[in-house]
Amino acid sequence: MLNYTTLKKNEKQFLSITGMELDLFDILHASYVKHWTKYIKEYTVSGEKRQRAHRKRKDGVLEETEDQLVFILHYFKSNNIQEHHAAFYGMRQSQCHAWIHLLLKLLKKTLGALGDLPERDAAKLRQALSGIKEIFIDGTERDIQRPLEEEVQRKHYSGKKNS
C-alpha cells in the first residue's frame, strides 16, 4: 500500500507518483488540512450529515491527510482505472470511487483558495498573461460535445476521421 511516510523518503519516486516536489506538496497540504477539517466536522466520507464526532480508525483507509493528498494526486498523474488504483491503496473499488469524488471536491477548494485553479474565462486569462512574453500551450486534443444537427456538426468536425 502506498503511503506518504514511505514515499517521502525517496524524492524522485515521490515526484514520479504525485507530479509534485515535497516542498510544494507541503504548501498544498497546509491549505488542504483546513478544508478537510472543516468538511469532516460536518460530514462523513460518504457525504452524509455527521451524527457524532469524527475519530481516526486504526483499520481505516486514508486516515492521514498526507495520504489523502498522495492518493488523489497519484490518481490524476497516473489516470488508472479505479479498480487498479484501489489495489494500490488496499481498498475496494467502491471505497476508491467515494474517496476520489470527495478528494476531488476538497482539492478543487484548496487550489481555489491558493489561487492555482486553471483560468476558464478568456478575458481573465488574457489579463493574467499580459506581462508574460513566452507562453507554452498544451496541445492536447480534447473531445467536444457536438450538436445533433448535421449542418452544425460539420462546423465542429476536426477532419481527423476520413469516412
Buried (B, 14 or more C-beta within 10 A) or exposed (E): EBBBEEBBEEEEEBBEBBBBEBEEBEEBBEBBBEBBEEBBEEBBBEEEEEEEEBEEEEEEBBEEBBBBBBBBBBBEBBEBEBEEBBBBBEBEBEBBBBBBEBBEEBBEBBBEEEEEEEEEEEEEEEEEEEEEEEEEEEEEEEEEEEEEEEEEEEEEEEEEEEE
